[in-house]
Amino acid sequence: MTALRPERESGAAAYGNAGDQGTSYGEQPYGAPGAFEDWQGEDWQGGQGTYGQGVREGYGAGETQAYGVEETQAYAAQEPYAPSYQASVDDASYRTPVDASAYDTPVDGPSIPPGGEAFLPPVDEETVALRIPDPPPAAGGASISASGAFSAPSATGPAPGGRAARRKAAKRRHGRHGGAREPREAASSAEAEDERPLSRVEARRRARANKPSAGVMASRAIGEVFITTGVLMLLFVTYQLWWTNVRAHAQAGKAASNLQQDWASGKRAPGTFEPGQGFALLYIPKLDVVVPIAEGISNKKVLDKGMVGHYAEGALKTAMPSAKTGNFGLAGHRNTHGEPFRYINKLQPGDPIVVETQDTYYVYKMASILPVTAPSNVSVLDPVPKAGGFTAPGRYITLTTCTPEFTSKYRMIVWGKMVEERPRSKGKPDALVS
């Protein structure tokens, strides 16, 4: 019904029926007996065969009694509403019966097949309140609106059933929180495409695409070289600074123990010694150093084994401690391989330096130090080392080592002068006792 209702007016002027002037519908607006039957059979075109019978069967006696027969007849018989209502009911859409099976059987278009009864919407399990039902789906998921418009099927159309069923279907499509399903569908299609067998050409193309380029291979190779070099350098530093000291201390300790055992057993040593042969012990009490003295300054045979070496070869040959005059020259590592001379720069004038042989203790007093000199300055080993401040012949000792630490670019020189010669039979000198 599309016509608008007229505005309410008072009395018979508005509706054409006599009544109370203060009431819009009169005192007895529905009182005309037989109005409902007349309206059903005469005013409604095709009423007894279609709508009138439907009213009687649809509402039943209870609904008719609820509204009241007389009131219904009177309301339908009023003339102001007859033209608009008549025009509405004359529409073919109200006179054409509807077949309920049309909503169960898919159709090819938006039209509703004739015949049958009106469609009853499914029961909503979630609510019992009145609401506009959703149109039933047509063929292929298409739907027909109340105005007769046809809508195409949708991939995400509403699920059949009540609101709870549609909500569950939406959760299955979009996830628990309504997330989009396109990424999942794309991933599923990508997985399906990956799972399908590849042709030989596609396999070769994919292999070439997955193969790293020359630049990537070069960068990987350079990175591996750097890593390997770093690991090797770390291992080398660990070997030099830690393991060489451990091994040299063990070797020097064993050499000192063997030498003392030979002395205790009375085994006499010859006056001359072979390169690498130990013959004395050096004590530096201030530095807590006790180290064997061996013949020669070879790294492999003497110095790298944690011992100090005696300059006894060629132009660098120096005197023995037992000589009445001369310079007893010794060399030792300052870093690594036992590092016996690492802290000789801390010696002060007057600090004792003791040499023990099979028969005698020789005690020297530190006299002077030369912090830096060239490795070629061999004059420091002269019988009278003038660089040490000595001017006359005497019995001297010279300690040489590398400087700065962890390098061998320069040499550090420490000199001492003998102040006591004590037989071992008389016991240790005061420098070792105190």
C-alpha atoms as one frame of an Amber mdcrd trajectory, in Angstrom:
protein
   0.000   0.000   0.000   1.676   3.160  -1.237  -1.069   5.838  -0.775  -0.764
   8.116   2.195  -3.560   8.293   4.753  -5.467  11.589   4.982  -4.942  13.794
   7.974  -7.247  13.210  10.915 -10.171  15.561  11.076 -13.062  15.759  13.429
 -16.486  14.272  12.787 -18.172  13.392   9.557 -16.300  16.058   7.592 -13.205
  13.892   7.538 -14.581  10.438   7.002 -18.089  10.943   5.669 -19.836   9.252
   8.607 -21.846  10.960  11.281 -20.259  10.981  14.650 -19.071  13.034  17.553
 -17.522  16.332  16.475 -14.794  15.927  19.075 -13.747  12.472  17.975 -11.812
  11.678  14.803 -13.724   8.495  13.982 -17.171   9.173  15.429 -18.829   7.418
  18.278 -19.454   4.229  16.331 -16.879   4.050  13.538 -17.036   0.262  13.261
 -20.637  -0.303  14.054 -22.001  -1.075  10.599 -23.003  -4.723  10.659 -21.910
  -6.899   7.762 -19.223  -4.448   6.668 -16.409  -6.988   6.823 -18.337  -9.518
   4.729 -19.246  -6.847   2.149 -15.663  -5.648   1.927 -14.340  -9.166   1.589
 -16.674 -10.238  -1.097 -17.266  -7.010  -3.094 -14.502  -4.439  -2.635 -11.570
  -6.850  -2.794 -11.265  -8.021  -6.334 -10.898 -11.758  -6.406 -11.197 -11.703
  -2.658 -13.233 -14.809  -1.979 -10.963 -16.913  -4.127  -7.624 -15.563  -2.895
  -7.144 -13.130  -0.087 -10.460 -13.648   1.730  -9.930 -17.356   2.032  -6.353
 -16.791   3.116  -7.513 -14.441   5.841  -9.964 -16.933   7.153  -7.450 -19.786
   7.132  -4.408 -17.771   8.206  -5.719 -15.904  11.163  -8.282 -18.415  12.338
 -11.212 -17.872  14.587  -9.063 -16.761  17.493  -7.499 -13.816  15.641 -10.838
 -12.770  14.196 -12.351 -12.745  17.589  -9.406 -10.836  18.984  -9.815  -7.940
  16.595 -13.600  -8.143  16.637 -15.752  -8.871  13.650 -17.793  -5.730  13.930
 -14.809  -3.425  14.343 -13.050  -5.010  11.388 -16.104  -4.717   9.170 -16.665
  -1.089  10.136 -13.045  -0.119   9.537 -12.937  -1.781   6.129 -16.233  -0.141
   5.038 -15.043   3.433   5.471 -15.036   5.290   2.154 -11.951   7.555   2.481
  -9.658   4.544   2.546 -11.420   2.557  -0.125  -9.900   4.193  -3.226  -6.251
   4.022  -2.127  -6.560   0.613  -0.647  -8.499  -0.572  -3.680  -5.763   0.687
  -5.912  -3.201  -1.156  -3.903  -5.000  -4.464  -3.854  -5.660  -4.240  -7.586
  -1.965  -4.740  -8.180  -1.283  -8.024  -9.921   1.391  -8.877  -7.388  -1.259
  -9.217  -4.679  -3.620 -11.241  -6.795  -1.026 -13.740  -8.016  -0.752 -16.779
  -5.730   2.736 -17.777  -4.628   4.023 -21.333  -4.647   6.014 -22.130  -1.501
   8.024 -24.781  -3.334   9.584 -22.054  -5.457  11.877 -21.142  -2.559  13.006
 -24.723  -2.207  13.645 -25.321  -5.917  16.365 -23.177  -7.608  15.225 -21.039
 -10.532  17.090 -19.416 -13.386  15.862 -15.873 -12.811  14.349 -13.448 -10.385
  10.707 -14.293 -11.192   8.620 -16.291  -8.724   6.769 -19.260 -10.254   3.000
 -19.190  -9.755   0.957 -21.550  -7.652   1.242 -22.790  -4.097   1.148 -21.037
  -0.784   3.155 -18.151   0.602   6.788 -18.763   1.746   7.286 -19.146   5.486
  10.745 -17.995   6.758  12.811 -20.431   8.847  12.527 -20.253  12.574  15.149
 -18.060  14.197  16.640 -19.986  17.081  18.308 -16.938  18.557  15.351 -14.615
  19.073  11.547 -14.723  19.127  11.081 -11.001  18.391   9.725  -9.791  15.077
  12.240  -8.945  12.391  12.417  -8.815   8.619  13.488 -12.267   7.363  16.306
 -12.632   4.862  15.193 -13.457   1.302  15.688 -17.103   0.357  18.545 -17.899
  -2.042  17.635 -18.535  -5.672  19.498 -20.666  -8.213  23.271 -20.448  -7.965
  23.129 -18.482  -4.740  21.050 -15.610  -6.292  18.447 -13.843  -4.146  15.227
 -11.924  -4.829  14.488  -8.805  -2.813  11.044  -7.723  -1.602  10.760  -5.341
  -4.530  11.441  -8.136  -7.017  15.047  -7.142  -7.796  17.452  -9.942  -8.626
  20.906 -10.039  -7.022  23.821 -12.155  -8.260  25.336 -14.848  -6.058  28.060
 -13.755  -3.665  31.097 -15.740  -2.608  30.574 -14.578   0.931  26.726 -14.617
   0.988  24.746 -15.110   4.176  24.572 -18.606   5.479  21.144 -20.286   5.738
  19.531 -20.505   9.133  19.297 -18.112  12.035  21.703 -15.438  13.255  23.722
 -17.945  15.270  24.219 -20.132  12.186  25.300 -17.125  10.097  27.716 -16.049
  12.792  29.292 -19.496  12.932  29.593 -19.542   9.141  31.266 -16.118   9.205
  33.758 -17.342  11.804  34.591 -20.331   9.626  35.143 -18.077   6.617  37.076
 -15.256   8.264  38.512 -16.712  11.433  37.576 -16.034  15.006  38.045 -12.254
  14.909  36.793 -11.642  11.388  40.159 -11.495   9.656  40.311 -11.415   5.881
  40.414 -14.723   4.116  42.153 -13.545   0.958  45.720 -14.177   2.269  44.743
 -17.692   3.293  43.174 -18.374  -0.078  46.259 -16.970  -1.801  48.511 -19.116
   0.383  46.372 -22.173  -0.338  46.551 -21.519  -4.069  50.321 -20.956  -3.838
  50.740 -24.210  -1.923  48.627 -26.045  -4.467  50.744 -24.550  -7.244  53.940
 -25.610  -5.460  52.651 -29.120  -4.990  51.840 -29.666  -8.618  54.574 -31.386
 -10.652  56.864 -29.036 -12.548  57.900 -29.428 -16.122  61.539 -29.751 -16.993
  61.766 -26.161 -18.215  60.071 -24.833 -15.096  62.355 -26.926 -12.902  65.432
 -25.493 -14.621  64.119 -21.951 -14.327  63.376 -22.401 -10.653  66.835 -23.908
 -10.065  68.471 -20.923 -11.803  66.358 -18.504  -9.786  67.311 -20.185  -6.511
  71.005 -20.342  -7.404  72.966 -17.512  -5.701  74.701 -15.004  -7.911  78.442
 -14.628  -8.325  78.506 -11.598  -6.023  76.750 -13.511  -3.274  79.155 -16.420
  -3.653  82.143 -14.074  -3.544  80.877 -12.289  -0.448  80.269 -15.622   1.253
  83.778 -16.797   0.393  85.331 -13.564   1.690  83.284 -13.778   4.859  84.378
 -17.366   5.437  88.011 -16.359   4.874  87.712 -13.536   7.398  86.052 -15.787
   9.943  88.663 -18.499   9.467  91.471 -15.958   9.712  90.015 -14.492  12.877
  89.691 -17.917  14.468  93.253 -18.814  13.501  94.592 -15.531  14.894  92.730
 -16.079  18.116  94.170 -19.554  18.392  97.666 -18.258  17.632  97.426 -15.512
  20.265  96.180 -18.052  22.781  99.075 -20.326  21.906 101.666 -17.579  22.165
 100.488 -15.882  25.318  99.325 -18.867  27.291 100.327 -22.251  25.984 103.990
 -21.389  25.289 104.377 -20.205  28.876 102.799 -23.363  30.217 105.053 -25.582
  28.162 108.234 -23.507  28.788 107.691 -23.468  32.554 107.322 -27.225  32.520
 110.507 -27.706  30.486 112.522 -25.224  32.531 111.368 -26.776  35.783 112.355
 -30.226  34.574 115.821 -28.964  33.474 116.422 -27.291  36.859 115.362 -30.437
  38.710 117.692 -32.635  36.651 120.581 -30.230  37.218 120.118 -30.215  40.993
 119.895 -34.002  41.051 123.201 -34.247  39.190 124.807 -31.917  41.682 123.416
 -33.823  44.602 124.655 -37.114  43.189 128.228 -35.746  42.832 128.264 -36.088
  39.066 130.969 -33.759  37.856 130.347 -31.580  34.810 133.165 -30.767  32.361
 134.488 -27.225  32.064 132.929 -26.812  28.645 129.279 -27.425  27.759 127.374
 -28.395  24.649 124.818 -25.974  23.098 121.586 -26.332  24.989 123.205 -28.000
  27.996 122.279 -26.527  31.385 125.097 -25.732  33.785 123.819 -23.084  36.299
 120.748 -21.523  37.941 119.832 -17.806  37.875 118.001 -16.178  40.837 116.405
 -12.744  40.813 114.788 -12.580  44.277 112.970  -9.288  43.701 111.176 -10.724
  40.671 110.770 -14.225  42.160 112.643 -15.720  39.214 114.489 -19.083  39.331
 115.491 -20.293  35.867 118.186 -22.629  34.426 121.102 -21.222  32.440 122.066
 -23.181  29.326 124.899 -22.864  26.840 124.054 -20.809  23.722 121.247 -18.417
  22.762 119.380 -20.643  20.303 115.637 -20.100  20.372 114.793 -23.690  19.634
 117.308 -25.325  21.969 117.408 -22.812  24.836 115.231 -19.700  24.905 111.942
 -21.268  23.737 112.274 -23.894  26.451 111.961 -21.237  29.161 115.726 -21.072
  29.963 118.158 -18.179  29.634 121.130 -18.557  27.325 124.785 -17.762  27.723
 126.492 -15.829  24.929 129.254 -18.347  24.145 129.599 -18.416  20.367 131.633
 -16.408  17.861 132.077 -12.666  18.287 129.431 -12.611  21.024 131.290 -15.035
  23.276 131.440 -13.821  26.891 133.232 -14.998  30.033 131.993 -17.585  32.521
 131.125 -16.526  36.114 134.213 -18.306  37.410 136.543 -16.113  35.305 138.608
 -13.593  37.288 137.649 -10.771  34.906 135.103 -10.499  32.177 131.442  -9.985
  31.391 128.957 -12.848  31.867 126.300 -12.145  29.193 122.793 -13.732  29.318
 119.716 -13.501  27.031 116.107 -14.385  27.755 112.532 -13.837  26.545 110.569
 -10.922  27.899 107.237 -12.246  26.632 106.021 -15.774  25.896 108.006 -19.006
  26.286 108.309 -18.663  30.042 109.166 -14.900  29.821 111.882 -14.990  32.554
 113.049 -11.401  31.836 109.615  -9.788  31.528 109.987  -7.481  34.544 113.730
  -6.785  34.633 112.902  -3.125  33.942 111.687  -2.976  37.584 115.139  -3.722
  39.006 116.767  -0.939  40.962 120.478  -0.358  41.655 121.609  -2.627  44.515
 119.034  -5.400  43.864 120.778  -8.806  44.048 121.234 -11.127  41.091 122.596
 -14.592  42.015 124.141 -17.308  39.818 124.458 -20.815  41.297 126.868 -23.371
  39.814 127.866 -26.849  40.943 130.410 -25.512  43.460 129.784 -21.772  43.999
 127.240 -18.962  44.482 128.087 -15.756  42.581 126.258 -12.671  43.892 125.916
  -9.515  41.746 124.385  -6.135  42.539 122.311  -4.386  39.860 124.280  -1.317
  38.716 122.563   0.331  35.740 119.958  -0.127  32.977 119.739   0.871  29.324
 115.991   0.944  28.490 116.278   0.980  24.695 119.068   0.192  22.260 119.451
  -1.288  18.827 119.845  -5.055  18.448 123.131  -4.424  16.656 124.689  -2.696
  19.679 126.949  -5.554  20.726 129.235  -3.268  22.703 127.035  -3.870  25.740
 128.728  -7.308  25.981 132.275  -5.964  26.063 134.496  -7.216  28.927 134.283
  -3.692  30.271 130.801  -2.417  29.251 131.319   1.330  29.153 127.620   1.956
  28.369 126.916   0.569  31.847 129.164   3.106  33.507 132.169   0.829  34.039
 135.695   2.002  33.250 137.971  -0.689  34.664 138.184  -4.465  34.295 136.039
  -6.432  36.672 133.524  -9.274  36.994 130.270  -8.127  35.429 126.923  -9.617
  34.394 124.727  -8.401  31.508 121.031  -9.290  31.005 119.564  -8.645  27.534
 115.945  -8.906  26.377 113.513  -7.479  23.822 111.571  -4.228  24.185 108.849
  -2.986  23.990 106.802  -5.881  25.233 105.476  -8.335  22.661 107.928  -7.017
  20.067 111.582  -7.614  19.178 112.339  -4.246  17.621 114.735  -3.027  20.316
 116.772  -4.353  23.222 116.795  -3.596  26.947 120.062  -4.009  28.859 120.620
  -4.468  32.622 124.141  -4.589  34.140 125.402  -5.826  37.473 128.726  -6.124
  39.263 129.893  -9.121  41.334 130.066  -8.412  45.051 130.393 -11.920  46.537
 131.667 -15.379  45.612 130.441 -18.044  48.097 131.139 -21.805  47.974 128.016
 -23.943  48.079 129.486 -25.853  51.012 128.986 -22.740  53.167 125.285 -22.548
  52.375 123.170 -20.034  50.574 124.157 -16.358  50.494 122.135 -13.778  52.401
 120.450 -12.591  49.185 118.710 -15.984  48.871 118.064 -16.524  52.573 116.371
 -13.200  53.231
